[in-house]
Amino acid sequence: MAVPVSLFFFTTLFSCFVISDQQPLLDSLEQDAVYQVLHSVNPTIPWRSLFSDDLCSSPPHGVVCGYFIEATNHTVSHLQTETFHIIELSFGYVSDYTPNPPCTSNSTLSPLIFTSFKYLRKLFFYQCFTETPVSVPYNVPESFGSSLEELVFIENPSLVGSLSGIIANYTNLRRLVFSGNGVYGNVPDKVGELVGLEEITLSRNKLSGGFSFSLAKLKKLRVLDLSQNYFDGNAPDEMSNLTQLFKLDFSNNNFSGKIPESFGSLQSLEFLDLSFNRFGNFGVPLFLAEMPRLSEVYLSGNLLGGQIPEIWENLRGILGIGFSGMNLVGEIPASMGLHLKNLCYLGLDNNKLQGSVPEEFGVLEFAEINLENNNLSGKVPFSAKFSLKVGLKLKLNGNPDLCVVEGFSINKNVSGSLGQLKLCKEPEIPNAVQFNGGSSSALMAYSRVLLFLVFCLVMLMVMA
């Protein structure tokens, strides 16, 4: 049984951790496998000559070794062997601070990764498979992944195939990240059996079908991101056990029906994005008021209809609201401006809202506000100073009956957002009757009115 003692990152020397007089070497077969994997991601670099002898003494960035003590005889506990094994493989340039081995346009996914590193804890590829098609492994060996904690593939559009073959019984897996790749098909059911998962990010792929895997056992889950795929059917209704979930993103899919009421049980949720699906005709969900930590909610592009509910007193800490293109009707609640003092973004554009912009919105001086293409009317409550300060962040076009008072200075550089607003009309005051040079008929009419007023005054005094 191998017992991990510590991790060594980058070019750290390991001599201070060695128990015996001589530093143990990386197994020769494992070291040769590393060279072949490095060659598969970038054959233009002479890896063997640049990093010779023992890879664990001075490995390339992204190749990380771990120090282990292995018992060679289970009956004699004091007979132990010290060894090094590869525990992390990270490929693809990310930044100057994490200069992983760079990939090329013709990088390949070496099968040795799934057969030669039984102690591997992290496998990471970033922008490695971008031109030449690379297939996701059809069926990884059962021996792979017993120690794996992070499986991460980001921005690899040429990585194609189903996830079924690469998802195994990873009992220690914490992060499953496939984002911006070319994988397709259903999410395998066995994802729901990986009870240690804290993050599932499968965004920006070509995944499809209904929500197939169970969430019942994923009690440690903190991030669930399935955005920008082709999922359809109903959203999962088994959320009550996800007590640690703080991000839920199903945006840009084809989910339909009603937004499940069970979402309201996500008491730790901070970020909710269900925008641009096919949820419809059930109104803005009232359960939002039951989510005390919610800081961002985006429902744009779903034809939910109805009015904006009065739920904002319970959501005072909210920072972003996206309710664009939702077929909303009625007036904008004044309570939004009254309670949402920390608001940074409010999108209510492309709806059927009417009435005036609440005066309470005039204090939201740090928010980006989009009210375009509604049926709003009346005077704009924002100050001239506010409009000049926020510029394009204040969008009011497409409301022909909105107006600004005279003196409201419109920045000509932001005509796309405010430049079409008209000046509010001043209330009309009837012109006074001109007596000098006026006609005798007008004078006689005035005299009759004056006599009538005097008569009324006298009668009042008599009755008193």
N, C-alpha and C positions, 0 to 999 in steps of 0.2 A: 504494500500500500504506500503510495507516494504522498508525502505530506509537504505542501508548499510552505516555505519559510518566509520568503520576501520576493519583491519584484525589483528588477534592475532595468532602468530605462536608459535608452540611447547609448552613450559611450561610457557609462559608469563602469569602473573597474570593480571586480568582485572578490579580490584577494582577501579583504578584511572579513568576509563571510565564510571563508573556507575553513573547515574543521581540520582536515588533514594537512600535511606539509605541502602537497601539490594541488594546485587548482584543478578541479575536475573539468573535463572537456565536454562539449556538446557531442552527443552521439554522432558518429560519422555519417550514418544513413540519414539522420535528421538534418545534419548540416548540408549534405548534398541536396536534399529536398529543398532547402531554403534557396540555394543557388539556382536550382531549376525554376522555382517559383518566381524569383527575381528576374530571371531571364525571360519568363513568359510575359511579364508585365512591361519589360523594357529591354529588348535584346541588344540595344545600341550601347549599353554600358557594360564594361568588363568587370562584372561583379566579383569573380574569383580572384582577380589580381588586385582589385581595390580593397577587398575585405578578405584577407587570407588568414591562414592559421585557424584560430578559434573565433567563430562569429560572435560568441557571447562575450569575448573580451572587448571587442570594438565593433559592434554591429552597425549597419546602416540605420538611420532614423526610420522608425516604423517597425523594425524587427526587434522584439523585446524578449529577453530570456528571463526565466525564473529559476530559482535555486531550490532544489528538493533534496530531502533525505529519504532514501528508500531502504527498507529492511530487506536484506538478502536472504535471511533465514528466519521464518516466522516463529521457530521454536527457540531461537537464540536471539534475544532482543538487542544485544549489544553489537551484533554484526550488521553494520549499516553502510550504505554507499551514498556518497554525495554526487548529485548529477545536476546538469542544467538541461532545460527544455524550453522550446519556443512557446511562449504564452500569448504573444500578440503579433499580428501581421496587419499592417496598415499601409495601403498603397494609394497613390494619387496625391498630387500637390494640393494642399489646402491653403497654407500661408507660410510666410517666412518663419513663423514660430513653430510650425509643425511640418518641417520639410520631409514628408514621407517620400519613399522612392517614387519618382515620377513615372507615369504610364505613357504609352505611345498610342497612336491611332489604331495600331494592329495588335494591341494587348490581347492576351488570351487568359482564360481561367483554368489554371493548371489543376488536373484531378488530384495531384499530390497533396493539395491543401486538405483534402477530405480523407486522406489515408495515412499521412505521415506525422501529424501533430496532435497526438491524443491529449495533450495538456493545454491545448489552445483555448484561450478565454475570450479573445477579441479578434474578429475578422472584419476588416474595413476596406472598402473600395470606393474611391471618389473620382468621378470623371475618368474612368479607365477604359470603359467599353463604349466608345462614342461613334465609331464608324463601321468596323468589321463586326458582323453579327456574332454574338457569343451566346451559347445556350446555357440556361440554368441547368445544373446537374439534374439528371432524371431521377436518380435514387442514390443518395449519399449512404455510405456504409453505416451500420448501426453503431460501430465503434467510434464514429466521429461525433463530437459535440457533447460528450459527457461532462466536460468542464466549461463549455462555452457559455459566456455571459452576454456577449454583444455580437449580433450579426447585422452588419450595416452595409448597405449598398446604396449610394447616393449619386444621382446624375450620371447614370450609365444607360443612355437610351438604346444602345445596341444589345443590351442584356435581355434576351427574350426567352420565353418559355413559361411554364407553370411553376407556381410556388410549391406544389405538392411534393416534388422530388427533393427539395432542399430543406424542407421543414421536417425535422426528425424529433425524437424524444429528448429534447434539450431540457433536462430537469433543472438546470441552473440558469437558464436564459432569462435575462432581465430586459434587454432591448432587442426588439425586432423591427428593423428599419429598412424598408425598401421604398425609396422615394425618387421619382424622376427616372424610372427605368422603363423597360419595355415588357415587363411581365404581364401576363393576361390570364383569363379564366377565373375560377372561383378561389376564394380563400379556403385552404384546406381545414376541415373540421378539427384536426389535431392542434391547431393554434389554440383552441379553447381548453386544451389539456395542459398547456404550459403554465402551470399555476404560479410560477415565480415572476411572470411578466409584469414589468412596470410601465413599459411603453410599447405600443403597437402603432407604428407609422407606416402606412402603405399608400401614401399620397402620390398623385401624378403618375399613375401607371395606366394600364388598360384592363384592370380587373373588372369583373362584371358578375351578374347574377344577384340573387338575394343575399341577405345577411345570413350566412350559413353556420358560422361557428358560435358556440355558446359562450356567454360571458359569466356564467354562474360560478365558475371556479377561479376567475381572475380577480381575486379580492385585493391584490396589490397594485392593480392597474392605476396609473396616474395620467397617462396620455393615450387617447384613442383617436387616431387621425386617419380617415379613409378618404380624404378630399380628392377631387379631380380624378374620378374614375367613372365607371359606368354601372355602378350598383343600382338596383331597382327594387321594387316591392316596398314593404313596410320597414320602417326603422325598428331596431330591436327594442323589445318592451321589458327586458329583464335587467334593469339598471339599479335596483335598490341595494344590491350588495357592493356596488362600486363606491364605497365610502371615501376612497382616497383620490378619486378621479378629479383632476383640476382642468383638463383640456379635453373637449369633445368637438371634433371637426368632421362633419359629414358633407361639407359644401361641395357644390358642383358635381352632383350625381343625379340620379333619377328616382330617388326615394319618393314615395307618394303616400296618400292617405292622411291620417292624423298624426301630428307630432305626439309621441307617447307621453301620457301623464306621468309615467314613472321617471321621466327626466327631472321632475321636481324633487325627487328624493336625493339628488346629487348635491348634498349640502356643502361639499368642498369645491364644487365647480366654480372656476373663475372665467373660463373662456368657452363660449358656446357659439358655434358657427354651423347653421343649417341652411345657409343661403343657396339660392339657385338649385333647388330641387323641385319637386312637384307636390309638395304639401299644399293642401288647399281647402278653402271654404269653412274653416273652423275658427278663424279669428286669431289674434295674437294670444298665445297661451297664457292663462292667468297664473300658471304655476311658477312663472318667472319670479313672482313676488315671494316665493317660498325658498329662494336660493340666495342666502344672505351674502355670500362671497362673490357673487357674479359681478365681474367688472367689464366684460365685453359680451354683447349679444348681437348676432347678425342673422337676420331672417330674410334678407332681400331676395327678390326674385321668386318667392312663393306667393301664390295668389290666395293668401289667407283671408283677405277681405275683412269687413267689420270696422269698428272704430278702435282708436288707440285707447287701451284701458287705463283706468286710474290706479296704477300699481306702483307709482314711482316713489312714494314715501318710504317703501321698504327697500329701495334700491339706491340709496343716496350715494354709495361709493362707486357707482357705475361710471366708466370712462368712455365707452363707445357703444353706440346704438346704430345698427344698420337695418332700416325698415323701408328700403327703396323698392319701388315697383311691386307692391303687395296688394294693390287694389283697395287700399284703405280709404274710408269715407269719414265724414263728420269733421269736427274741429280738432285742432291740436290742443291737448290739455295744458292749461296754464301750470299744472302741478309739475310738469317736466322741467320748466324753467325755475320753478320755486324750489324743488328738492335736489336737482341734479347739478349742484354747484361745481362738481369736479369734472364735468363732461368735457371731453376733448373732441369727440366726433359725433354728429347727429345727422343721419341720412334719412330724410322723409320725402325725397324727390320721387317724381313719376307715380304719384298716387292720385286720388280724387278728393283730397282734403280741401275744405272750404273754411270760410270765416277769416278772422284776422289772425295775424301772428301775435301770440300772447305778449303783453308788455313785459312779462317776467323773463322773456328771452333776452331782453336788453342787457342783462347782467352777465350773460355767458360770453365774456370777452376773450376767452382763451380757446374757444371751441371752433372747429370747422363745422359749418352748418350748411346743409344742402336742402333747400325747400323747392327746388325747381320743378316746373311742369305739374302744378296743382291748380286749384281754383281759389287760391287765397286772395283776399282783398283788404283794402284799408291801408292805414299808415304803417310803414315799417318802423318797428320800435328801436332799431339799432341807431346808435349815435353816429354822427359823421366821423368822429375820431375812431370809433370802432371799425367802420367800413374801410377807412384808410389803412388801419393797422393790420387787419386780417386779409385784405385784398381778395384774392381768388378763393379764399376759404369760406367766404360768404356768398352763396349762390342762390339767387332768387328769381332768375329768369323763368319765363313760361307761366307767369302769374299776371295777366294783363291788367287786373284790377288792383294790384299793389301799387303804392305810390310813396314818395318821400316828400318831406316838408321842404319848403324853400330854405336854402342855406345848407342842405345836406350835400356835402362835397363828394362827388363821385370821381374816383380815380380813373382817368381815361385809359390807363393801362390795363384795367380789369373790366373792360366793357363787356366781356363775355359773361360776367356774373351779375353786374349791377347796371351796366350802361344803358339798358333799355327801360329802366324804371322811369315813370313819369312823375311830375310834381303833383302833389295833392292840391285840389282846388280849395281856395279859401271860401268859407261860407258867405253866400251872397247877402248884402245889406241893402234894403230898398232905398232908393235915392230920396232925399228930403224934397218936399214940394217947394218950388221956387216962387216966392211971392213978388219979388221985385220984377216988374215987367210981366208978371203972370196975368192970366186972363181973369176977368171978373167972375166967371163961373167957378173957377177954382177958389177964389177968395170967398165967395158965398158958401161953398161947400165947407170950407174950413170954419166959417163963422157958425154954421149950423152945428157942427161937431162940438165947438167950444161951448155954445149955449146949452147943448145937451149935457155936457159934463158938469157945467155949473148947476143945472137943474138937479142932477143926481146927487151932487154934494149937498145941496140945500135940503133935499128930502131926507138924506141920511141924518142931518143935524136935527131936523124936526122929530124924526122917529126916535132919536136918542133922548 
